[in-house]
Amino acid sequence: MKDHSRSDLCVLLWNLYQYYSQFYAVVESHLKALRKPVEQKVKDFVKIARWNDVNFWSVKDTVKKSHRMVHKHVKEFQAVLAQPVAPALVDPDAFDDEANRQLGLWDREQVAPLLTPVNPNLYIARGKVAVSDCPYPEHEQLARLRLLYMRSRRLCRGVYSRSRLMDDVTTLSDITGTICETASELSKLNVDGVEDKDKRRKLVGHMKQRKRKAAVELYRTLADMGLSYRRGLVSWEKESTYCSLLQAPPVDVTSGDGRVSAAWRGCLKYECRAVSRMALLRRALFEPHRELGPQNLERMRGYSADLMMLVGSTRVSLAATEQHVSRLSSLLEEVTGLTCQPHPSRHATEQRRYRATEAHLLANAP
């Protein structure tokens, strides 16, 4: 198998594992429910079975009956294990309690606020370079080391100070929270307990009006964020979103900056949950409710598909960025190990040449 094909296969298997691992608890609970009747039959037989009879033939007959009974129940359990697992692959949130059902995975796992402003001092070197630190004054670039170092500090500080990343993340988090709260509030509206028909009819009309208004506001918000339901409809018809997510490279940002790794915690599970809910939405829209109307159906299909396309492209971009950061960290480690003595020893020269070769290979790696 070629290296490229092996890499694609590893990516596919990793994505499949991450997706189906979210159903582990649900499948295990479903399997326990199906196994419980079989276990109860075995326990009931154990209660009435007797192996302490003094008659040899009676004990032998009891042992044969026990073997047949165990074999029968083993066959029953094997039939349970042979059942299709598809009915158990439902939304895991459906088994959560009502208090946690309305909370997203990010909200459940987030203990402390992570969306704090970027502090440039955390990412800028604090050391100083003196004029005497350059052992090779005859080299033009090395002679300008102190000037280049100070310039790089100013550039880094300017980039981090002008960064709107955390502002965008905070805005997106606020919008998401507002949408979730509105959806939760609208889902709790009902007319139970209202016996007057006229009042009941007015409440139903008011509920429909609020839901239509919330849907219009949601569509407007998604459009302002740059999403297009027309673009998403093309992806919805082709069903190419799942293929792109299965082929997306894995992302591992658990090492390095603690703030980044803390913010990333749970995001992959939330992405897998979004894919499963996208599949449920497709299944539900095969036979939609007649009150939705063609315009709402188009926007529901289009915006959801466009969002999933955005998730896939962001995942690919994040994986590439993570690889670049990892390669840069390796380069920094190699450069840090180089000696800067005017007259290094033979061993130091060989070590410098070896580390310089490694740094060159890392810099030119594909």
N, C-alpha and C positions, 0 to 999 in steps of 0.2 A: 504494500500500500504506500502510495506517495505521501510525502510529508504534508502537502496541501490538503489532500483528501483526508488524512488522519486528523488534521487540525479541524477541518469542517465537521467531521464525525464527532470529535470531542465536544465542540461547541453545541452541536445538536443534542447530544446526550445530556450535557450539563443543563441546557434550557429545559429539556423534558423532565429531568429530575427536579429542578426547581419548581416547575409548574405543578407536577403531580404530588409533590411533597406537602402542599398546602391541604390536600384532602386526606392526609394520613389519619388524623384524629377522627374525621368523619367516617372513613372506611372502617377504622378499628371499632368505633362505637356501633356501626351497622353490623359488623361481624359478631360482636359480642351479643347483640340482640338476637341474631339468628342462631347462635351457638347455645344460648341459654336453655331453650326447650330440650335440646339433645342432652345437655348436662343434667337437667332435671330428671329425665327418664333414667339415666344411668344411676343417679343417686337414689331414686325410688326403688330400682331393682336391687341395689346394694343393701337397702334397709330390710328387704324381705328374704334375701338369699341367705342360705345357711351352709357352712362348710365344716361344721363340727359334729356331723353325724358319725356314729360308730360303724355304720354299715358302709363297706367299701363301695358297693355298687350304687348306693344312694349318693355318696360323695362324687363318684365318677359321673353320674348323671347330672349332678348339680354343676360340676365343672364344665361339662359339655354345653349345658344351657347358658352358663356365663360366657363361654367363648362365643356362642352364637349371638348372644345379646350384644356383646362388645363389638363383634364384627358388623352387626346390623347398624349399630349407632355410628360406627366409624364410617360406614358407607353413607349414612345420612349426612354426616358432617362433610364428607368429601363432595357430596352433591351440593352442599351449601357453598363450599369453596369454589365449585365449578360454575356458580352463577355469575352472570355478567356484572361487572363492577360499575357500569355506567349509571344505574339508578342511584348509586351512593355518591356520585361525583356532583354534588350540589353545592350551593353557596355555603361555605362553612359558617358564615355569620347567622345563617338561619337557625343554628343550634345554640347560639349565644343567648344570654338572658336579655331581657328588654332594656336594661340599663346600659349595656355595652353595645347593643345592636346598632345604635345610631352613631357611634363613634368610629372614626376611621382608625386604621392600624397605626398611623402616625400619632394620633392623639392618645392611644392606649399606651404606647411604649415611651412616649415623651415624658420624662420626669421633670426636667428643668428646661427653661426656655433656651433654645439653641440659636434663635435668630437674633444674634447680637451684632452690632456694627463691627465692621472690619477695622482692626487696630493695625496700622502699617508697621508699628514698631515690632510686632511679633514676627514679621517676615523680612526684616531688613537687618543686615549684618551690623553689629555694634563695634567691631574692632576698628582700629586706626592703622594706617600705613604711613610709616615715617620714610623720609628720603633715604636713610641708610638701609632700609629693608630690601633694596634692589641690589642683588649681588652682581648684576651684569649691566652696568651703565652704558656699555657700547651698543646695546640693543635699543632701538628707538622705542618700540612698544613697551618694553620692560621699564625703560626710563620714565615713561609716562604712567606708570602703574598707579601712583597715588592719585593723579588727576582722573584717570579712568575709573578708579574705585569710587571716588566721591561723586562722579557723574552718574555712575550706576545706582548709587544710593538715592540720588535725587530722582532719577527716572522711576525707580521702584516705588518710592514714596508717592510720586505723582500718580502712578497707575493705581495704586491701592486707594489713594484718597478720592480719586474720581470714579472708582468702581461703584456701580449701582446694583451689583449682584444681590446683596442682602436686602436692598430696598425692593427689588423685583420679587425675591423669594417671600418677603413679608407681605407684599401686596397679593401675591398668588395665594398665600396661606389664608389671608383674610377673606379673599373671594371664595375660596373653597369652603371655609368655615361658614360663611353666610349662606352659601348654596345648601350645605348640609343641614343647617338649622331651619332654613325655609322648607326644605323637603320633609324634614321630620315634623315640622309644625303642620304642614298641609296633610301629611299622611294620618295625623291624629284627628282630623276633622270628621265628624260623623253626626248623624241626626238621631242617634239612638235615644230613646226616652221622650221624644217629641211626638205626642199623639195627635195634636191638631194638624189636619191635612194642609190647611193654608199656610200655617207657620212652617210646617215641614217642607212645603214646596218652596217657600221663600229662602229657607236655609240651604236647600240643595242648589238653588240658583246662585246664592251668594258664594257657596263653596266653589261652584264651577267658574264663577267670575274671578275669584281669587287665584285659582289654579291657572286659568288662561293668562291672567296678568303676570303671574310668576314665570310662566313658560316664555312669554314675550320678553320679559326682562332677562331671563337666562340666555335666550338666543342673542339678544343685543350685547350682553356681556361677553359671550363667546366670540361674537364677531369683532368686538373692540379689541379682544386679545389676539386677533390675527387669524382666527380659525375660519374656514370656509366649508359650509355644508355641501356646496356643489363639488368641490374638490374631493370631499370625503365620500360622496355618492359613487364616484368612479372606483375608489378603493373598496367600497362596500360591495359593488357588483363583482369585482375581480376576486374578492376574498384573499387579497395578497398580504393583509396585515399580519396574519398568523405566521405565514412563511418568513416574513422579514424579522419578526420577533424571535422565531426559532433559530434563525441564522445570525442573530446579533451576538457579538462576542461577549464573554463574561466580564464582569466588572468586580474588582476587589479594591475597595478604598478603606479597608479596615486598618491598614497601617499608615504611618505618616502623621499628618496633622490630626490631633485629637478632635478638633471641632468638626472637621470634614467627616471623619469616621463616625462621630456621634450623630451627625445629621443624616448620614447614609443608612444608619441602622433601621432596618424594617422596610426600606424603600423597595427592595427587590420582592419581598413578600407582597407588598401593596401592588406592585406591577402585575404579579401573577394573579392576584385577586381581581384586578381590573380586566385581565384577559378572560378569566372565567365568567365574570359578569357580562362581558361583551358577548360571550357565547350564549348566555341566558337571554340577553336582549334580542339576539338574532332569532332565537327560538320563539320568544314571545311575539315578535313582530311578523312572524309567519301568518298568524291569525290575529291581527290587532283589533282593538275595540273600535266600533264604528264611530264613536264620538271623537276619536282623535283627529280624523280628517287627513287628507293627503298632504297638506302643508306641514302639519306637525310630524307626520311619519317621515317625510323627506328630511326635515331638520334633525330628527332624532337619529336617523340612520347616518346622515352626512356628518354631523358634528361628532358623534361618537367614533366614527371611522377616522375622521381627521385627527381627533385626539390620540387615537392609538397609533396612527402614522407618526405623529409628533413624538410620542413616547419611544417608538422604535428608532427614529433618527437621533433623538437625544441620547438614547442608550449607546448607539454606535459612536457618537461624538464623545461621550463620557469615557467609553472604553479606550478610544484613541488617546484622549488626554491623560488618562491614568497610565497608559504605557509610556507616554512621553515623560511624565513626571518620574516614573520608576527608572527610566533610562537616565534622566538628568541626575537623579540621586546617586546612581551608580557612577556616573561621570564625576560627580563631586567627591565621592569617596576615593576614586582613583587619583584625581588631581590633588586631593588633600594629602595623599601618601607620598607625593613627589618631594624630593629633597631640593633645597635651594642653596646649597653651599657653593662658594666660589670654586673650591677644589675638592670635589667629593671623592671618596674612595672608589676602588674598582667595584666593590660589592654594591655601593650606593648607585653607581652609574648603571650597572646591570639592572638593579631594581627599578631605577627611573625609566630605563628603556622598556622594561617589561610592562610597567604600569602605563607608560605612554602608548604602547601598542594596544593594551586592553582598552584604554580610553578611546583610541582611534576606531577600534572595531565596534565599540558600543555606539559611538557617534554616527557611524555609517551603517548601522544595522537597519534592516528594512522595517 
